[in-house]
Amino acid sequence: MNAESIAGLVGLAIGLIVLIALSIFESRTYRREHDGEGMLHHWLTQQHLHMPHWRRPRH
């Protein structure tokens, strides 16, 4: 491996760490502002309204 490859991998690793940290921060902020409801839960409840009628929920 040459220096350019190593620098590219280091940059990629730093970028992924920053992306994960920002995602966690945004998720915690959203949960605090919406009375404990997470983003994924909110999205899934909204998508449930648009599901086809032929698919019955399992009980």
N, C-alpha and C positions, 0 to 999 in steps of 0.2 A: 504494500500500500504506500502510495506517495502522500506527500503533505496535503495536496488538494483534496484527496479522498477523505483523509482524516478530518480536515476542516469542514467538509461537507457533512459528514456524519455527526460531528459535534454540533454544527448549526441545526441539523435536523432534530437532534436530541433536545437541544435548548428550545426550539420551536414547539415541539410536542409537550414539553414540560410546561411552558407558558400557556399553551392551549388548554391543557388539563386543569391548571390552576385557575384560569379565568372561568372555565366551565363550572368548577366547584364553587367559586365565588358567586357567580351569577345564580346558580341553583339555590344557594343558601340565602341570597338576597331575595329572590322570588318567593321562597318558602316563608321568609319572615314577613314579607309584605302581603301575602295572601293567606294568612291564618293557618299556616302549616301545610297547605296544599302544594304538592310538588308540581313542577312543570310537566313531567311525564303523565302524572295522574290527570292533570287538567286537560292535556292534549288528548288522552285516551277517552275521557268523558265527552269531549267535543266531537271526536271522530265516531263515537258510538251512535250519535244522532244521525249520521250520514250512512250508516251501514245498510245494506240491502235488507228488505223485509223478509226475504225467503230464508235468511239465516236466523234460526231461532237460538236464543241463548241456552246453554246447557245448565241444568240444575242438578 
